[in-house]
Amino acid sequence: TGATASLLTNPLDLVKTRNQITGGGIFNTLVRVVQEEGATALWRGFIPGVTRASILTSSQLVTYSEAKKGVMKATNMGECFATHLCTSMVTGLVATTATNPVDVIKTRMYASPDGTSIMKHLVNILTREGAAGLFKGWSASYTRIGPQTAITFLVYEQMRNLVGLHAL
């Protein structure tokens, strides 16, 4: 599942984020984190990472099913590429909106070497930036999640069709 993958790859995501902030190369960043903070620091932020992956998958599945019904009713289109594309783009909007707050907290945890808790980050964001702070980077996230969601569901619908199953 996405949650398992997130747990296993958390060190890579943390090192990538730190390297984006400080530079110096991936390997040097990895060594610096382990030397200065200990190997367990590589899993800092794994709870928001796993939570994000779970929210992403569940929001995509629920939204796609319901949005597809709405798109078909509103447009009178049946099962077709346009229906699937429109529905998957709406699904990407919902998934991005649902995951962005957790993604912001995860990124803040990755960036801070002091081990600040999830709740402390949340309170800091809400106090200093308001609720809008939880949606920083939303458009960049949609640029990633939107196409990924569209491709996932377009391929899914085509595969179902190829094996003779009715569309979702």
N, C-alpha and C positions, 0 to 999 in steps of 0.2 A: 504494500500500500504506500501511498504518499507519505503517511506519517512515519512508517518504518524507514523509508528512504531518507526522509528529513533527519531522523535521528542518526542514521549511519553517516550521512554526509555533512552533518553540522560542522565538524572541524573545517571542512573545505570552504563552506559558506562563511564561517567566521574569519578564516585567514584571508579569503578573497576580499571581504569587507574591510578588514584592517589594512590590507595592502592598498586598497583604493584610497584610504585616508592618509596613510603614511608613506606609501611607495617602498622601494627597496627590494621588490621581488617577492614572489610567493614563498620560496624556500626560506629566505631570510626572515620573513614575517612569521612563518611557522616556528622557526627556531627561537625567535625573540619571544613569542607568546609562551612557549614551553619553558624557556629559561627564566623569564621574568614573573610568570603567573602560575606556572605548573601545568602539567598535561591536562588536568581536569578543566582548565580554563577553555580548552578547545570545545567543550560542550556547553559553555555559557550560552544562554539563549535557546537551548534546545526545546524548552517547553513552549515558547511562542512559535518556534519552527514547526513542531509537531501539531500544535493547535491550528496554525495557519493551513497546513496541508490537509487536515481534517475538514476545516471549514471550506476550503477551496473545493474539495471533491463533493462534499454534501450539498453545498450551494449550487454547484454546477448541475448535479443530477436532478435535484428538486426543481430548479428553475427551468431547465431545458424542457422537462416534461410539461410543466404548466404553461410556459411561454409558447410552446409549440401549439398547444390547443388555442391559445389566444390569437396567435398570428394567423392560424388557419381560419379561425372564425372571422377575424377582422378583415382578412384579405380575400376570402373565398378561394384561396389556393389550396390545393391538396398537397399530398406528399411530393415534394419536388426540391430541387437544389436551392431555389430561392427561399422557400420556406425554411429549409434546414440552415441556410446561411444567416438569414435574418434572426431566427431563433437562437442560433449559437452566439451571435454578436450581442444580443440582449443578455444572454446567459453570462457572457464575459463581463458585461457591465455590472451585473449583480455580484458575480464572484469577486471582481476587483473591489467593489465597495465593501463587501463582507470581510475580505481578508486584509484590506489596507491598514486598519488600526493595529492588528496583530503584527503585520509586517513592519510598521513603524517602530513598535516596541522592540521587536526582535532586532532590528537594525541598530537601535540605540543600545541595546544590551551588547551586541557584537562590538560596537564602537567604544564602549566604556570598559576599561581594564579594571575598574574598581569593584566590580561585582554587584552593582546596584540592582535591587530586586525589580521584578515585573511591576508590582504595585507602586514602588517609588518612581519608576519611569512614567507610569500612567499618570500619577498625581502631578509630577513635574510637567508633563506635556499639557495636561488640562489646566494647570495653574498658570503656566507661562504663555501658552499658545491658544488655549481654548480647545473646544472640540475639533476645530478645523485642523489643529496640529496632528490629529490622528489620520488625516487624509493627505498629508504631505506626500508628494510623489505619486499621487493617484494616476495622473495621466501617463507617467512612465510605466506604472504597473499595468495599466490597461493596454499600453502598447505591447507588453509582453503577454499578458493573460488573454486579451481579446483574440489575437490570431491563434494562440495555442488552443483556446477553447473551440474556435471555429474549426480548426483542422481536426481536432479530436472528434467532434460530433459529426462533421461531414464524412470523415472516414468511417466512423461508427455506423452511420445510416447506410452508407454504401456497402459495407461488409454485411450488415443484416440483410440487405436486399440481395446481395450475391448468393447468400446461403439460403434464400427463400423464406426468411422470417419477415413478418410484418414490421413496419417501421415503429419506432418507439412512440 
